[in-house]
Amino acid sequence: MARALMIQGAGSDVGKSLMVAGLARAATRRGHRVLPFKPQNMSNNAAVTIDGGEIGRAQALQAQAAGAEPHTDMNPVLLKPETDVGAQIIVQGRRVATLRARDYAAMKPALMAPVLQSFERLKARADLVFVEGAGSPAEVNLRAGDIANMGFARKARVPVVLIGDIDRGGVIAQLVGIRCVLDPDDARMIEGFIINKFRGDPTLFDDGYKLIEARTAWRGFGVLPYFPRARELPAEDALGLASSRKPGHCKIACLALSRIANFDDLDPLKLEPDVDLLMIRPGEAVPGDATLVIIPGSKSTCGDLSFLRAQGWDIDILAHHRRGGHVLGVCGGYQMLGRSIADPQGIEGPAGEMPGLGLLDVTTLMKEQKSLTRVEAVDAATGARVNAYEIHIGQTDGPDRARPFAVLGGAPEGATSGDGRVHGTYLHGLFASDEFRRAFLDRLGIPASDQNYTGRVEQVLDALADHIEAHLDVEGLLALAR
């Protein structure tokens, strides 16, 4: 059975996911069979696994860092927010319910069993399992029934290393404060800490580092300088989405929907040297000189269509199209481009029907069954190969399907408008296919690079592992695992 080490954070977005990815790559290069694990994740950025389920995108990246195929056991509980108070509950890759936060809190203790089941299966396949926590163990008000942090660590008897983010300030208070509020038995699970995202001369923090060690009795495993190439890796959280800002280059505008999902579709585009990728935030207008407007996936299609209209983006998109601009809708965005969206069962929200933007002559009917599959398709316009995945509910049909976006297994996929400037597809991850990305950008008159996107991600993962090896006591961290 494998040894395991858990990485928890003093807060959200302190670098837990990338730390696990970097450690996984470092340990894999040393000859260990490594697998990642996160008991509970909350993210609308999901990946389709080899066993036909879905997990958080961060765990898929960690699996890549370990040279492993993503599997549902790597993230047995995934929460996908649909509203401000409710989320879809995915257990071992399958949707089991949509619940409000209070109802999920009542359900949570029963989920420890599948969490431990998945963890034990991973341990049987590996030498070393790196476990990622969620949020912070400082949220002691959520400790009862916890499956994500100390509740899991104690039940599975996995030692913990805590990460503090110095970039946001107050890192001493973060770590010392956690030691103060934790239950003594929980605090004993923590073996040490890491200071992350340091900028400047790390020796300037020597006194603070020693103070944390003295006040917590935890061992320090190092100060990790800020890693600027992190932006080249897929972001887990929509809060991490940022415009690429390359003034003077071809503009591609993407709408930052309130429930944006599977936004890693954009990652290869933001790395294109001649693409100025703009995330259009609420209250901002779609720029009139954009070549392409992307309506991305959404966890709540009708809710985000209302959100889109509230921003005035529907007016901007129609004006963009009248000027000769191109529009691409992916998954939920594809559904929004049609004439109507019907949800008679109230699967994604209140039951009913809503008019779409009308740029594609198709209609969508929401259905309970979710499509979860990896696919290989061919671009209908150029014959370029597309490796992608589908993760959606709803069936879309109509006259514009006669002009498919792609061909999948010999059958048409997606739709294209009669003027050839509006496209809709259910294919996620399509721009990671280098041949297709180059062909698609060429059709828009945008110069495309010859970069190998997957190869670039691999290079950054290696650089991240090198960075961690250079600044942290990796041998000491590996020795903690048990």
C-alpha positions in Angstrom: 0.0 0.0 0.0 1.1 3.5 -0.8 2.3 6.1 1.6 0.4 9.4 1.6 1.0 13.1 2.4 -1.7 15.8 2.5 -1.2 19.4 1.5 -3.7 21.7 3.1 -3.9 25.5 2.8 -4.2 28.4 5.2 -7.0 29.6 2.8 -8.3 29.3 -0.7 -6.1 29.9 -3.7 -2.8 29.7 -1.7 -1.3 27.3 -4.2 -2.3 23.8 -3.0 -3.2 22.5 -6.4 0.1 23.6 -8.1 2.1 22.4 -5.1 0.6 18.9 -5.4 1.2 19.0 -9.2 4.8 20.0 -8.7 5.5 17.5 -6.0 3.8 14.8 -8.1 6.2 15.6 -11.0 9.2 15.7 -8.7 8.4 12.4 -7.1 7.6 10.7 -10.4 10.9 11.8 -11.8 12.5 10.0 -8.8 10.9 6.8 -9.8 7.8 6.7 -7.5 4.4 5.6 -8.8 2.4 8.7 -7.8 -1.3 9.4 -7.9 -3.1 12.6 -6.8 -6.3 12.7 -4.6 -8.7 15.4 -3.4 -11.5 14.1 -1.3 -13.9 17.1 -2.1 -13.5 19.8 -4.7 -15.8 22.7 -5.7 -15.3 23.7 -9.3 -17.2 24.1 -12.5 -14.0 23.3 -14.4 -14.2 19.6 -14.8 -12.4 16.9 -16.7 -13.8 13.7 -18.2 -12.0 10.6 -16.9 -10.8 7.3 -18.4 -13.7 5.5 -16.6 -16.3 7.8 -18.0 -16.9 10.2 -15.1 -15.9 13.7 -14.1 -13.4 15.2 -11.7 -12.0 18.6 -11.0 -9.7 19.9 -13.7 -6.9 20.5 -11.1 -6.8 16.7 -10.4 -6.6 16.0 -14.1 -3.5 18.3 -14.3 -2.0 16.6 -11.2 -2.6 13.2 -12.9 -0.7 14.5 -15.9 2.1 15.6 -13.7 2.3 12.1 -12.3 2.1 10.5 -15.8 -1.3 8.9 -15.0 -4.7 8.9 -16.6 -7.4 10.9 -14.7 -9.8 8.6 -12.8 -12.9 9.3 -10.8 -11.2 8.0 -7.6 -8.8 11.0 -7.7 -11.7 13.3 -6.8 -14.6 11.3 -5.4 -16.8 14.3 -4.4 -17.1 17.2 -6.8 -19.5 20.1 -6.1 -20.5 22.1 -9.2 -22.3 25.4 -8.2 -25.4 26.1 -10.2 -26.7 29.0 -8.1 -25.5 31.1 -5.2 -27.0 28.6 -2.7 -27.1 25.3 -4.6 -24.7 22.9 -6.4 -24.7 19.7 -8.3 -23.3 16.8 -6.3 -21.0 14.4 -8.2 -19.9 11.3 -6.3 -17.3 9.0 -7.8 -17.8 10.7 -11.2 -21.7 10.6 -11.3 -24.3 13.2 -10.5 -26.4 12.1 -7.5 -28.3 15.2 -6.6 -28.6 19.0 -6.7 -28.7 20.4 -3.2 -28.7 23.6 -1.3 -25.7 24.2 1.0 -27.6 23.3 4.2 -28.9 20.1 2.7 -25.4 19.1 1.5 -24.1 19.7 5.0 -26.6 17.1 6.2 -25.5 14.7 3.5 -21.8 15.1 3.9 -21.1 12.6 6.7 -22.4 9.8 4.5 -19.9 10.7 1.9 -16.9 9.7 4.0 -17.4 6.1 3.0 -17.0 6.6 -0.8 -14.2 9.0 -0.1 -12.2 6.4 1.8 -13.1 3.7 -0.7 -11.7 5.8 -3.5 -8.6 6.6 -1.5 -7.9 3.0 -0.7 -8.2 2.0 -4.3 -5.7 4.6 -5.3 -3.3 3.5 -2.6 -3.4 0.0 -4.0 -2.2 1.3 -7.4 0.6 3.6 -6.2 3.7 4.0 -4.1 2.8 7.5 -3.1 -0.4 9.5 -2.9 -0.4 13.3 -2.6 -3.7 14.5 -1.1 -5.0 18.1 -1.6 -7.3 19.7 1.0 -10.0 22.2 0.2 -10.3 25.7 1.5 -8.8 25.8 5.0 -8.8 23.8 8.2 -9.3 27.2 10.0 -13.0 26.9 9.0 -13.6 25.1 12.3 -17.3 26.0 12.0 -17.5 23.4 9.2 -15.4 20.8 11.1 -18.4 18.5 12.0 -18.8 16.0 9.2 -15.7 17.3 7.4 -14.5 15.1 4.6 -12.1 17.6 2.9 -9.5 18.6 5.5 -8.9 17.4 9.0 -11.9 15.1 9.0 -10.3 13.1 6.2 -6.7 13.4 7.5 -7.6 11.9 10.9 -9.9 9.2 9.5 -7.3 8.1 6.9 -4.3 8.8 9.2 -2.5 11.0 6.7 0.0 13.6 7.9 -0.5 17.2 6.8 1.7 20.0 5.6 0.1 23.5 5.6 0.7 26.1 3.0 0.6 29.9 3.7 0.4 32.5 0.9 2.6 35.4 1.7 1.6 37.3 -1.4 -1.7 38.2 0.0 -0.2 39.4 3.3 -0.7 38.3 6.9 0.9 34.9 6.5 2.2 34.8 10.1 -1.3 35.3 11.4 -2.7 32.7 8.9 -0.5 29.9 10.2 -0.3 30.8 13.9 -4.0 31.6 13.9 -4.8 28.2 12.5 -2.7 26.5 15.2 -4.7 28.5 17.8 -8.2 27.6 16.6 -7.7 23.9 15.7 -8.7 21.1 18.0 -5.5 19.8 19.6 -6.0 16.3 18.0 -6.4 18.0 14.6 -3.3 20.2 15.2 -1.2 17.1 15.9 -1.9 15.9 12.3 0.1 18.9 11.0 3.8 18.1 10.6 5.0 21.3 9.0 4.4 24.3 6.8 5.5 26.0 3.6 5.5 29.7 2.7 4.4 30.1 -0.9 4.5 33.0 -3.5 7.3 35.0 -2.0 8.5 37.9 -4.0 12.0 39.5 -3.4 14.8 38.4 -1.1 13.5 35.4 1.0 16.1 36.0 3.7 14.1 39.1 4.7 11.5 36.7 6.1 13.9 34.7 8.2 12.6 36.2 11.5 9.0 35.6 10.5 9.8 32.0 9.5 11.4 31.4 12.9 8.5 33.0 14.7 6.0 30.7 13.0 8.1 27.6 13.9 8.3 28.8 17.5 4.6 29.6 17.9 3.3 26.5 16.2 6.0 23.9 17.0 5.7 22.9 13.3 8.7 22.4 11.1 9.2 24.7 8.2 10.0 23.1 4.8 11.0 26.2 3.0 10.0 29.5 1.4 8.9 29.1 -2.3 9.4 32.1 -4.5 6.5 33.2 -6.7 6.4 31.0 -9.9 5.4 33.3 -12.8 4.9 30.5 -15.3 1.9 29.2 -13.3 -0.3 31.3 -15.6 0.7 28.9 -18.5 -1.0 26.0 -16.7 -4.8 25.5 -16.7 -6.5 27.5 -14.0 -8.8 25.7 -11.6 -10.9 28.6 -10.5 -12.7 31.2 -12.7 -11.2 33.9 -10.4 -7.9 33.0 -12.0 -9.1 33.8 -15.5 -7.3 36.9 -16.8 -7.0 38.6 -20.2 -3.7 37.8 -22.0 -3.4 41.6 -22.9 -1.4 41.8 -26.1 -2.3 45.2 -27.5 -2.1 45.5 -31.3 -2.9 41.9 -31.9 -6.1 40.1 -33.0 -8.8 40.4 -30.3 -10.7 37.3 -29.2 -13.3 38.3 -26.6 -14.8 35.7 -24.2 -17.7 36.4 -21.9 -17.0 35.9 -18.2 -20.4 34.3 -17.4 -21.5 34.1 -13.8 -21.5 30.3 -13.9 -18.7 29.8 -16.5 -17.7 26.2 -16.8 -14.9 24.3 -18.4 -13.0 27.5 -19.1 -9.8 25.6 -19.7 -11.0 25.7 -23.4 -9.4 29.1 -23.4 -6.0 28.1 -22.1 -4.3 27.3 -25.5 -5.6 30.6 -27.0 -4.2 32.8 -24.3 -0.7 31.3 -25.1 -0.9 32.2 -28.8 1.5 35.1 -29.4 -0.8 36.9 -31.9 -4.0 36.5 -29.9 -5.1 39.2 -27.5 -7.6 37.2 -25.4 -10.0 39.5 -23.5 -12.2 38.3 -20.6 -15.2 40.5 -20.7 -16.3 41.1 -17.1 -19.8 42.2 -15.9 -20.4 45.8 -16.8 -17.9 45.8 -19.6 -18.8 46.0 -23.3 -17.7 43.6 -26.0 -15.0 45.5 -28.0 -16.1 46.6 -31.4 -12.9 45.5 -33.0 -13.0 41.9 -31.8 -12.5 39.3 -34.5 -14.2 36.5 -32.5 -16.6 36.4 -29.6 -16.7 33.2 -27.5 -19.7 32.3 -25.4 -18.2 29.6 -23.1 -19.8 26.7 -21.2 -22.0 27.3 -18.3 -23.3 25.3 -15.3 -26.7 27.1 -15.6 -27.4 27.9 -19.2 -30.7 29.7 -18.8 -29.4 31.5 -15.7 -26.3 32.7 -17.6 -28.4 33.7 -20.6 -30.4 36.0 -18.4 -27.1 37.2 -16.9 -25.7 37.8 -20.4 -28.7 39.9 -21.3 -28.5 41.9 -18.1 -25.0 43.0 -19.1 -26.2 44.1 -22.6 -23.9 41.5 -24.2 -26.8 40.2 -26.4 -26.9 43.7 -28.0 -23.1 43.7 -28.4 -23.0 40.2 -29.9 -25.7 41.0 -32.5 -23.9 44.2 -33.4 -20.6 42.3 -33.7 -22.3 39.8 -36.0 -23.8 42.6 -38.2 -20.3 44.1 -38.6 -19.1 40.8 -40.0 -17.6 39.3 -36.8 -17.5 35.6 -35.9 -19.2 34.0 -32.9 -18.3 30.6 -31.3 -20.6 29.0 -28.6 -19.2 26.1 -26.7 -21.6 23.8 -24.9 -23.9 26.1 -22.9 -22.8 28.9 -25.2 -23.9 26.8 -28.2 -27.3 26.3 -26.6 -27.6 30.1 -26.0 -27.0 30.8 -29.7 -30.1 28.9 -30.7 -33.7 30.0 -31.0 -34.9 28.6 -27.7 -33.9 26.5 -24.6 -36.5 24.4 -22.9 -36.1 22.9 -19.5 -39.5 21.4 -18.7 -38.1 19.4 -15.7 -36.3 22.2 -14.1 -33.0 20.4 -14.3 -30.8 23.5 -14.2 -33.2 25.8 -12.5 -36.8 26.9 -12.7 -38.8 24.8 -15.2 -39.7 26.7 -18.4 -38.6 27.8 -21.8 -36.4 30.8 -22.7 -35.7 32.4 -26.1 -32.1 32.2 -27.2 -30.0 34.7 -29.2 -31.3 33.4 -32.5 -28.0 33.4 -34.3 -28.3 29.6 -35.0 -31.4 27.9 -36.3 -31.5 25.2 -33.6 -33.4 24.6 -30.4 -32.3 22.8 -27.2 -34.2 20.5 -24.9 -32.7 19.9 -21.4 -32.7 16.2 -20.4 -31.7 14.4 -17.2 -29.0 12.2 -18.8 -25.6 13.8 -18.9 -23.2 13.1 -21.8 -19.7 12.4 -20.4 -17.2 11.1 -22.9 -13.8 11.6 -24.5 -14.1 11.9 -28.3 -12.0 12.2 -31.5 -13.6 14.4 -34.1 -12.8 16.0 -37.4 -13.3 19.7 -38.2 -16.0 19.8 -40.8 -14.5 22.9 -42.5 -10.8 21.8 -42.8 -10.6 18.1 -41.9 -8.3 19.0 -39.0 -8.3 16.4 -36.1 -9.9 17.4 -32.8 -9.3 15.5 -29.5 -11.9 16.7 -27.1 -14.5 15.7 -24.6 -18.2 16.2 -24.0 -19.7 17.0 -20.6 -23.3 18.4 -21.0 -27.0 17.8 -20.6 -29.4 18.8 -23.3 -30.1 17.8 -26.9 -29.8 20.4 -29.6 -31.3 20.1 -33.1 -32.5 22.2 -36.0 -31.8 23.1 -39.7 -28.3 24.6 -39.0 -27.2 21.1 -37.9 -27.1 20.3 -41.6 -23.9 22.4 -41.6 -22.0 20.7 -38.7 -19.1 22.2 -36.8 -17.4 18.8 -36.7 -17.9 15.2 -37.7 -17.9 12.8 -34.8 -17.9 9.0 -35.5 -19.3 9.7 -39.0 -22.2 11.8 -37.6 -22.6 15.6 -37.6 -21.7 17.5 -34.4 -22.6 21.1 -33.7 -24.0 23.6 -36.1 -22.9 26.5 -38.3 -25.0 29.4 -39.6 -25.8 30.0 -43.2 -23.3 32.8 -43.5 -20.6 30.6 -41.9 -19.7 33.1 -39.2 -21.6 31.6 -36.2 -20.6 28.2 -34.8 -21.9 26.0 -32.0 -20.3 22.9 -30.6 -20.5 20.6 -27.6 -16.7 19.8 -27.9 -14.7 21.0 -24.9 -10.9 21.2 -25.0 -10.9 21.6 -28.8 -8.1 24.3 -28.9 -5.6 22.0 -27.2 -5.5 20.1 -30.5 -2.7 21.9 -32.3 -3.8 21.0 -35.9 -7.4 22.2 -35.3 -6.3 25.4 -33.4 -4.1 26.5 -36.3 -6.8 25.7 -38.9 -9.5 27.5 -36.9 -7.4 30.7 -36.4 -6.3 30.6 -40.0 -9.9 30.8 -41.1 -10.3 33.9 -39.0 -7.2 35.5 -40.5 -5.3 35.2 -37.2 -1.7 34.1 -37.4 -1.2 30.9 -35.4 2.0 29.7 -33.8 3.4 26.2 -34.3 3.5 25.5 -30.6 2.7 22.1 -29.2 0.3 22.9 -26.4 0.5 19.6 -24.5 4.3 19.8 -24.8 4.3 23.3 -23.4 2.3 22.2 -20.4 4.7 19.4 -19.8 7.6 21.8 -19.9 6.0 24.1 -17.3 5.3 21.1 -15.1 9.0 20.2 -15.3 9.9 23.8 -14.5 7.5 23.8 -11.5 9.1 20.6 -10.2 12.6 22.2 -10.7 11.4 25.3 -8.8 10.1 23.3 -5.9 13.3 21.1 -5.8 15.5 24.3 -5.7 13.7 26.0 -2.8 11.9 23.4 -0.6 13.1 20.4 1.4 11.6 17.8 -0.9 13.4 14.9 0.7 12.0 15.9 4.1 8.5 16.2 2.6 8.7 12.7 1.0 10.0 11.3 4.3 6.8 12.5 6.1 4.5 10.4 4.0 3.1 7.4 5.7 
